[in-house]
Every structure is written in structure tokens, then in C-alpha cells.
Amino acid sequence: MCTLIAVADNDQSETAIWDPDEITITVQGGTHHHTLIRDLAALLADLGAPTTPGGGLTCFCGDPITIPQTAIAAGPL
């Protein structure tokens, strides 16, 4: 089952929080893209997802993970 990324409805204490029951990582909306990608990559690595330098974020199954646009702070990527 693929990991989903969802934007939190309210403020949360961390940039990214894993919910094993829903197989979802909840992220703070409007987070700077560097911070968001760094924190998601670290969390996914801790959970055992494969890592490939420069290869983007991947699920446990190896499929790419998509970050919702609303999770990223306004501004150029």
C-alpha cells in the first residue's frame, strides 16, 4: 500500500508526522520546500523506504511520492 502525503488541517508540532493506521504522512501547509523535502526524506528513510540521491521521494514500494502543492510555501521552487 502506498504512502500518502496529506496537509494538516491545523498546526502540528513537527513538519511531517507519520500515521501508521492511515499509512499517511501529515505535513504542515505552507512549509518551505527545502524544509519539507528534507524532513520527508528523513522520515521516509527512518521508516525503511528506499533512498536514491537525487531520485526524489519514494514510497516503501518504490513508487514516487507526490507532495500536494498546498503543503509548499508560496514562492518559486
Backbone as a printed PyTorch tensor [residue, N CA C, xyz], in Angstrom:
tensor([[[ 0.8460, -1.1790,  0.0000],
         [ 0.0000,  0.0000,  0.0000],
         [ 0.8890,  1.2400,  0.0000]],

        [[ 0.6030,  2.2010, -0.8480],
         [ 1.4370,  3.3920, -0.9890],
         [ 1.1990,  4.4090,  0.1210]],

        [[ 2.2820,  5.0740,  0.5010],
         [ 2.2170,  6.1510,  1.4860],
         [ 1.6250,  7.3910,  0.8350]],

        [[ 0.6930,  8.0230,  1.5200],
         [ 0.0840,  9.2600,  1.0400],
         [ 0.6280, 10.4360,  1.8320]],

        [[ 0.6400, 11.6100,  1.2090],
         [ 1.0040, 12.8500,  1.8860],
         [-0.2700, 13.6780,  1.9820]],

        [[-0.6090, 14.1100,  3.1980],
         [-1.7990, 14.9330,  3.4240],
         [-1.3810, 16.1970,  4.1590]],

        [[-2.0750, 17.2850,  3.8840],
         [-1.8050, 18.5570,  4.5510],
         [-2.6750, 18.6370,  5.8000]],

        [[-2.0590, 18.9820,  6.9310],
         [-2.7720, 19.0690,  8.2090],
         [-3.8070, 20.1860,  8.1770]],

        [[-4.9490, 19.9310,  8.8140],
         [-6.0000, 20.9380,  8.9280],
         [-5.6680, 21.9750,  9.9910]],

        [[-4.7580, 21.6260, 10.8950],
         [-4.3910, 22.5350, 11.9800],
         [-2.8770, 22.5160, 12.1630]],

        [[-2.3850, 23.4070, 13.0270],
         [-0.9500, 23.4350, 13.2980],
         [-0.5360, 22.1480, 13.9920]],

        [[ 0.6280, 21.6580, 13.6360],
         [ 1.1800, 20.4940, 14.3040],
         [ 2.6070, 20.8180, 14.7240]],

        [[ 3.1240, 20.0720, 15.6890],
         [ 4.4140, 20.3950, 16.2890],
         [ 5.6050, 20.1010, 15.3830]],

        [[ 5.4440, 19.2160, 14.4150],
         [ 6.5360, 18.8360, 13.5270],
         [ 6.1260, 19.0700, 12.0800]],

        [[ 7.1170, 19.1920, 11.2050],
         [ 6.8360, 19.4030,  9.7850],
         [ 6.0970, 18.2170,  9.1850]],

        [[ 6.5120, 17.0000,  9.5490],
         [ 5.9150, 15.7850,  8.9910],
         [ 5.7030, 14.7590, 10.1010]],

        [[ 4.4930, 14.1970, 10.1570],
         [ 4.1510, 13.2080, 11.1820],
         [ 3.5740, 11.9620, 10.5030]],

        [[ 4.1220, 10.8080, 10.8520],
         [ 3.6910,  9.5270, 10.3010],
         [ 2.4770,  9.0020, 11.0580]],

        [[ 1.4550,  8.5720, 10.3130],
         [ 0.2720,  7.9340, 10.8940],
         [ 0.2010,  6.5160, 10.3310]],

        [[ 0.6640,  5.5160, 11.0980],
         [ 0.7000,  4.1520, 10.5760],
         [-0.6790,  3.5520, 10.3170]],

        [[-1.6980,  4.0080, 11.0380],
         [-3.0450,  3.4770, 10.8270],
         [-3.6020,  3.8740,  9.4640]],

        [[-3.2950,  5.0710,  9.0240],
         [-3.7980,  5.5800,  7.7440],
         [-2.7700,  5.4510,  6.6160]],

        [[-1.5490,  5.0100,  6.9510],
         [-0.4280,  4.9420,  6.0030],
         [-0.2670,  6.3000,  5.3110]],

        [[-0.2350,  7.3350,  6.1420],
         [-0.2040,  8.7160,  5.6690],
         [ 0.8240,  9.5120,  6.4570]],

        [[ 1.5070, 10.4100,  5.7610],
         [ 2.3580, 11.3900,  6.4210],
         [ 1.6220, 12.7160,  6.3360]],

        [[ 1.3230, 13.2890,  7.4940],
         [ 0.6440, 14.5830,  7.5470],
         [ 1.7070, 15.6650,  7.6520]],

        [[ 1.6000, 16.6800,  6.7950],
         [ 2.5870, 17.7630,  6.7770],
         [ 1.9080, 19.1010,  7.0580]],

        [[ 2.6900, 20.0440,  7.5560],
         [ 2.1920, 21.3990,  7.7720],
         [ 2.0550, 22.0900,  6.4240]],

        [[ 0.9380, 22.7500,  6.2090],
         [ 0.7530, 23.5170,  4.9840],
         [ 1.6380, 24.7530,  4.9870]],

        [[ 2.1150, 25.1380,  3.8160],
         [ 2.9040, 26.3490,  3.6810],
         [ 4.3360, 26.2340,  4.1640]],

        [[ 4.8500, 25.0220,  4.2770],
         [ 6.2330, 24.8060,  4.7100],
         [ 7.1830, 25.1030,  3.5540]],

        [[ 8.3450, 25.7090,  3.8570],
         [ 9.3460, 25.9750,  2.8160],
         [ 9.7420, 24.6480,  2.1720]],

        [[ 9.8720, 24.6490,  0.8480],
         [10.0940, 23.3890,  0.1330],
         [11.3770, 22.6720,  0.5550]],

        [[12.4500, 23.3900,  0.8700],
         [13.6840, 22.7240,  1.3130],
         [13.4550, 21.9730,  2.6250]],

        [[12.7880, 22.6330,  3.5620],
         [12.4990, 22.0180,  4.8590],
         [11.5830, 20.8130,  4.6900]],

        [[10.5530, 20.9700,  3.8870],
         [ 9.5820, 19.8980,  3.6820],
         [10.2350, 18.6600,  3.0730]],

        [[11.0090, 18.8470,  2.0220],
         [11.6520, 17.7110,  1.3540],
         [12.6650, 17.0460,  2.2830]],

        [[13.4610, 17.8420,  2.9960],
         [14.4540, 17.2920,  3.9240],
         [13.7750, 16.4530,  5.0070]],

        [[12.7220, 17.0010,  5.6120],
         [12.0440, 16.2930,  6.6990],
         [11.2990, 15.0540,  6.2030]],

        [[10.6800, 15.1460,  5.0390],
         [10.0120, 13.9680,  4.4720],
         [11.0210, 12.8790,  4.1310]],

        [[12.1460, 13.2510,  3.5390],
         [13.1770, 12.2670,  3.1860],
         [13.7060, 11.5610,  4.4330]],

        [[13.9360, 12.3190,  5.5030],
         [14.4310, 11.7270,  6.7490],
         [13.3980, 10.7710,  7.3480]],

        [[12.1420, 11.1820,  7.3590],
         [11.0820, 10.3370,  7.9120],
         [10.9200,  9.0630,  7.0920]],

        [[10.9020,  9.1890,  5.7790],
         [10.7710,  8.0120,  4.9190],
         [11.9480,  7.0610,  5.1060]],

        [[13.1610,  7.5970,  5.2240],
         [14.3380,  6.7530,  5.4490],
         [14.2190,  6.0200,  6.7830]],

        [[13.7590,  6.7160,  7.8170],
         [13.5570,  6.0850,  9.1280],
         [12.5350,  4.9540,  9.0550]],

        [[11.5740,  5.0940,  8.1620],
         [10.5280,  4.0820,  8.0050],
         [10.9560,  2.9390,  7.0790]],

        [[12.1490,  3.0550,  6.4810],
         [12.6700,  1.9830,  5.6400],
         [12.3960,  2.1140,  4.1620]],

        [[11.9080,  3.2590,  3.7210],
         [11.6740,  3.4630,  2.2880],
         [13.0240,  3.5800,  1.5750]],

        [[13.1160,  3.1150,  0.3260],
         [14.3850,  3.2040, -0.3950],
         [14.7830,  4.6580, -0.6520]],

        [[16.0790,  4.9190, -0.6050],
         [16.5780,  6.2650, -0.8830],
         [17.5340,  6.2100, -2.0600]],

        [[17.3940,  7.1770, -2.9480],
         [18.2790,  7.3240, -4.0880],
         [18.6560,  8.7900, -4.1770]],

        [[19.9340,  9.1280, -3.9610],
         [20.3270, 10.5440, -4.0370],
         [19.8980, 11.1620, -5.3690]],

        [[19.1710, 12.2590, -5.2890],
         [18.6970, 12.9380, -6.4870],
         [17.5220, 12.2570, -7.1550]],

        [[17.0410, 11.1600, -6.5700],
         [15.9730, 10.3930, -7.1890],
         [14.5800, 10.7490, -6.7270]],

        [[14.4550, 11.7350, -5.8600],
         [13.1430, 12.1150, -5.3600],
         [12.7150, 11.2450, -4.1990]],

        [[11.5330, 11.5250, -3.6930],
         [10.9830, 10.7860, -2.5590],
         [10.2470,  9.5540, -3.0610]],

        [[10.4770,  8.4190, -2.3950],
         [ 9.8150,  7.1890, -2.8100],
         [ 9.1180,  6.5130, -1.6320]],

        [[ 8.0640,  5.8060, -1.9650],
         [ 7.2830,  5.0230, -1.0070],
         [ 8.0430,  3.7320, -0.6880]],

        [[ 7.5300,  2.9660,  0.2670],
         [ 8.1160,  1.6660,  0.6030],
         [ 8.1380,  0.7510, -0.6190]],

        [[ 7.1160,  0.8930, -1.4720],
         [ 7.0050,  0.0290, -2.6450],
         [ 7.8950,  0.4820, -3.7980]],

        [[ 8.5200,  1.6570, -3.6600],
         [ 9.3950,  2.1710, -4.7070],
         [ 8.7380,  3.1820, -5.6280]],

        [[ 7.4200,  3.3660, -5.5140],
         [ 6.7280,  4.3640, -6.3360],
         [ 7.0670,  5.7700, -5.8480]],

        [[ 7.0950,  6.7380, -6.7670],
         [ 7.3700,  8.1230, -6.3560],
         [ 6.2380,  8.6830, -5.5010]],

        [[ 6.6030,  9.5690, -4.5710],
         [ 5.6320, 10.2350, -3.7040],
         [ 5.4130, 11.6460, -4.2210]],

        [[ 4.1520, 12.0430, -4.2890],
         [ 3.7830, 13.3850, -4.7280],
         [ 3.4490, 14.2390, -3.5150]],

        [[ 4.0260, 15.4470, -3.4810],
         [ 3.7460, 16.3890, -2.4000],
         [ 2.6430, 17.3290, -2.8700]],

        [[ 1.5480, 17.4540, -2.1120],
         [ 0.4820, 18.3840, -2.5040],
         [ 1.0040, 19.8230, -2.5710]],

        [[ 0.5860, 20.5680, -3.5730],
         [ 1.0370, 21.9540, -3.7450],
         [ 0.7280, 22.8040, -2.5180]],

        [[-0.3810, 22.5290, -1.8380],
         [-0.7510, 23.3240, -0.6610],
         [ 0.1960, 23.1040,  0.5130]],

        [[ 1.0200, 22.0740,  0.4490],
         [ 1.9820, 21.8230,  1.5190],
         [ 3.2110, 22.7130,  1.3930]],

        [[ 3.4170, 23.2710,  0.2100],
         [ 4.6270, 24.0410, -0.0770],
         [ 4.3430, 25.5270,  0.0560]],

        [[ 5.2500, 26.2360,  0.7190],
         [ 5.1060, 27.6850,  0.8810],
         [ 5.0810, 28.3590, -0.4800]],

        [[ 4.3430, 29.4560, -0.5760],
         [ 4.2720, 30.2100, -1.8270],
         [ 5.6610, 30.6970, -2.2120]],

        [[ 5.9260, 30.7210, -3.4880],
         [ 7.2190, 31.1890, -3.9730],
         [ 7.7830, 30.2080, -4.9800]],

        [[ 8.8560, 30.5790, -5.6430],
         [ 9.4360, 29.7060, -6.6690],
         [10.1030, 28.4860, -6.0570]],

        [[10.0230, 27.3790, -6.7680],
         [10.7350, 26.1750, -6.3530],
         [12.1000, 26.2780, -6.9330]]])
